[in-house]
Amino acid sequence: MKKTFLVAASIVLLACQQQSNDDLKMLYSLPKKLKEVSGITYFPETNVIYTLEDSGNKNAIYAINSKGKLEKTITISNAENVDWEDITKDKTGNIYIGDFGNNDNERRDLCIYKVAKNQLNKDEASAEYKISFSYPEQTEFPPKKKELFYDVEGFFEHNGYFYLFTKNRSKGFDGTAFIYKIKNAKGTQKAVKIGEFKTCSNYNHCVLTSATISPDGKKVVLLSHDKIVLFKGFKRDLFHKGTQTEISLNHFSQKEAIVFKDNNTLLVADEKTNKIGGNVYEFKLK
């Protein structure tokens, strides 16, 4: 769904641990036609990112090179862009589109599309399969305003499962986020809630907009408009049971997309709103 740009306030940092870093480096501006980028994934062998846009935009993914030039537009012919909110890939290079944007918590058609790697050289591709899912904890559509927990803008694929991190839209926002797990398999599934955690109680600074896991599987990073949340030291997939650290980016914009470039380097993209943003940045973890 369309998102309203959030006006910057003072930076609020409330978490288990905190760290500050001012090394957010702009790499390039995104192509002008891509005004509402909502996710990115990265292919190190070609130094290319694939991105997409959210609701109201085309059912297409876009390949962008390291200079910010649009190399290819791939229309996904059998997939509708209801609200595409993130994109990820597996270890073999297959791409997955998260059509799970759910601003009003009313949707009953949440899904993930798989686009096989061998389709990425085409101008028009077909999704190999679709994974439909629901949240067992959600029994009302929509829930009460204080229970709007079922929007998602960030996910990744890891060891044959998808991990989804919810975007809290509840009245009286307190930073609560849920983690859901879905098997990477064709068909209809019930998402399994594996845990929850809190960031801070300031929506502008702590609402979650994207998620990524490092290539070695040892770090998980979640994005907000001016900071990241880093999980380390976890066992198996209990990410929220590891060490939680908030790291300030010292830069406020409508950041919507994040991916690991390598085990210690992140790529971040923001939407262009009121002439602010529309870029890809690099950020190195200390």
N, C-alpha and C positions, 0 to 999 in steps of 0.2 A: 504494500500500500504506500501511498505518498507519505513522506515524512516531513514534519515541520522542523525547520532549523532551530537549534537551541542556542540562545544567546549566552555567550560566555559569562560566567561569574567567577568569583575567586576560586582557585584550585583547592579542592578538599581532598585530603588523603586520609582515609581511615581503613586500615586493614591489619592483618596479623603482623606484617612487616612492611616497611616502606623504603623506597630508594628513589633518588632523583637522578635524571640523566638529561642532558640538553643536546644530545647528538643525533637528533632527527634530521637527516640529510635529504633534501629534495633531489631526486634523480631526474625526473622529467615530468612534463605535463601530459595528461591523457589526451587522446584525440578529441577534438571539439564536439563531435557527434555523441560522445559518451558522457552524458551529464549526470547520470544516476547510477554509477557503478556501485554494485552491492556485494561483490565478492571477487577474490582473485585466487588463482592457483599457479604454481611455478614449475617449469620444466628446466632443470639445470643443464641438461645436455644441449639445449638450444638457446638458453638464456631468454626464454619467452614466457610471458604470463598469459593466461587465459582468464577472461573476465566476462561478466554479464551485467545486465541491468534489471531493476525490479519491476513491479507492476506498472502497466501502462506502456511498456516498451516491448520490443520485438522478442520473439522466441528464438534468440540467437546467442551464440557465444563468440568472443572476439579474441584473436591472437595479437598480442602487442609485443614488439621487440624491445631491446634494451635502450633504444633511442626514443621510445614512446610512439613509434610509427605503427599504424594499424596494418598488420600483414595479411590478415584473413578474417572474413566474417562467415561464420558457419550457422546457417539456419537449421534449427532442429524441427523437422517437418511434422513429427508426430507428438509434439509436446507443446502444451499451451502455457504461456507465461501468465499464470494467475498472480503470483507474487514471488518471483525468484529472488532469494535473499543471500545465497552463498554458493560457492563452487569449490570442489575439492577433487583430489585424485587419489588412486591407490598406488601401491608400489610398482605396478606394471604399466601405469600411465593411462588407465581408463579414467574418464572424467565423470563426475557426479554433480547434478544440479539439484539444489535444495529448493523445492517449491513449497515452502512452509511458512512464508510470511503470513501473519495472522493478527494484524493490529487489533481487531475487534474481538478476537477469540471466538469467532463464529464459524470458522471453516470446518467442514467435514470431509474435505478432499485433499488433505495434506499428502505430499508425496515427494519422492526423490527419483530422478531419472538417471540411468546409466547411459553414457555415450562412450562406446568402445574406442580405444586409441586409434584403430585403423580407420575410423570415420573422420578423424581430425584433418585429413588432407582434402576433404570435400567441401564444396560450397553449400551443399545441402545434405544433411546427415539425418539418420534416424536413431532415436534412442533404442538401445538394445532391450531394455526392460524398465519397468516402472515399479517402485516400491511404495505402496499406499500404507499409511499408518495412522494411528490415533493414540491419544493419551488416556489410559484407563482412569486416571485421577480426575479427568474432566467429565462431569456429568451434566453440565448446563452449557448451552450455546446461545448467548454468551453467559459466562459466570457473573457473579456479583462484581461490582466495580473494584472491590478490595481483593478480588481473587483472579485478576487477569494475568495469569502466569504462563499462558500457552502460546505466546508468540515466540518465534525463533528466528534469529538472523545469523547464527554461527554454528558450523559443524565441521567435522573432519572424518575421514575414513581411516581406521587403524585395525590391523589384524582381523579383517573380515567383518568389522562392525562399524556402524556410524555412531558418533557421539554428538548429541545436540545439546546446546546450552541456551536456556530460555532467556527471552527479553521480558523483563517484568514491566507491565503496563498498569499495575494496580494503583488504585487510589491509596495514598499514604505509602508511597514507594519507600522501601527499607533496604533495598539492595539484594533481596533474596533472588537467587537463580537456581533452577533445577538442572540436573544433568540426566539426559535420557540416552538409552542404548537401543539400537536397532540392528538386526542382522542384515548384512549385505546379501540379500537374496530376493529374487522376484516374488511378488505376491503382496498380500495384505497382512500387516502385523500390528500388534499392540506394542508401543514403545515401553521399555522397562526403565523405570526411574531408579537410578543407582545412587543418587545423593543430591544434596543441596548445600549451598554456601551463601555467604553474604559479601557484598562489596561495601559500599557506603550508602547513606540515605539521601544523597543528592543525585537526582535523576540526570541532570545535565552532565555530570562527571562520571557516573558509575553504571549507566545502563549499557548492556553488552550488545555489540553490533557485529562481531565476527569472532572466529576461533580457528586455531591452528595447532598442530603438534609437530615437534622437531623430527627430522629424518631418523634420528636414533631412538625416538619414542620416549625420551627422558624429560622433555619439557612440554608443557601445554601453556599457550598464551591466549588470552582473551582481550578483545579490544573495546575501548570506549572512546569518547570524543577527544579526550586529552590524556589518557593513560592506558597502560596495559596491566593486566593481572597475570602473574607468572606462577604456575604450579611446578614444583620440582620435588624430588625425593619421594614420589608416590610408589605404591606397589600395585602391580597389575594395572587395572583401569580405574582405580579409586583415586582419581586425580585430586579431588578435593580433600583427601586425607594427607596430602603432601604439604610442603611449606608453601604458603600463599604470600606473595609479595606484590605490592602495587608499585608501579614505576611510572613516574610522571614523564610525559613527552614534552612538557613545557610548550605546548602548541595546541590551540583549540580550533577544531573544524569538524565538519560532519564526516568523521572517519567511519567507513563502512566495511573495510576489507583488510585482512591481514593474512600473511602466509610466511612460513620459514623459508628463507633462501638457502641457508645451511644451518647447522646446529646452534649457531650463535648470532645469526643475522636474520632480521625480519624485513619484509616488504609491507608497506602500509599504503592504502589508497583512500582518498576522500572524494566525496561528491563536490561538485562546484555549486555553491549557493551564495547568492549576493556577491558574486565576483571573488569569493574566497574558496580555495581548494581546487579540486580537479587535477590532482597531482599524484604521483607515486613517490614514496619516500623510502629511505633505508634507515634502519635502526639497529645498532649493535648492542647486544646484551653484555653487561660487564661480567 
